[in-house]
Amino acid sequence: SAGLALTLSILDLVTPGELTGGLQVATTGTINPAGVVGPIGGIIQKVVAARDGGMDLMLVPAGEVDEARKHANSMAVEGVVDLEDALAVLARYGGQTLELRLPAE
């Protein structure tokens, strides 16, 4: 369930700027070759760990956002459906994602 995290980490390393805008960001979700973020197990435990770890924002699969928010307290939680969505969320929170150009299908 670390596919989204790994993908975003690699993009952050190989592109200019900072994808997170200086925030502490946690992510969870599988990701397929088309960039679609899929469901994971243990959403409550992952949210609690991120929250207790001092994260500012957590990206979760869109289908699990309601459950995640129940346990997030003041940590922001955003549901994402695909990689483009995740990048858009990060941009809204100050991340430098707008210069990225993902491969065309």
Residue, then its C-alpha position, 0 to 999 in steps of 0.5 A: s500500500a505504499g505505491l502512491a508514497l513511492t511514486l510521489s517520493i521518486l517524483d520529488l527526487v527527480t523534479p525541481g522544487e518541493l512537492t510537499g511545499g514544506l509540509q510533513v505529508a503522509t500518503t497511503g494507497t496502491i497505484n497501478p500503471a495508469g496512475v489510479v490510486g487503489p484501496i488499502g488495509g488498516i486505514i485507521q492505524k495508518v491515520v493514527a500513526a501519521r497523526d501521532g507522528g506530527m504529519d500536516l497532511m495525509l493523502v488516502p484513497a478517495g474511497e477511504v477518506d471519510e473513515a480516515r477523517k474520523h481519526a485525523n483530529s486536526m491533521a488534514v486528510e484528502g482523498v485522491v483517485d489518481l496521481e494527477d489528483a494527488l499532485a493537484v491536492l499537493a499544489r493546493y497545499g503549496g507544493q510545486t507540482l504544476e511544472l510536472r508533466l506526466p507521460a501521455e498515455 
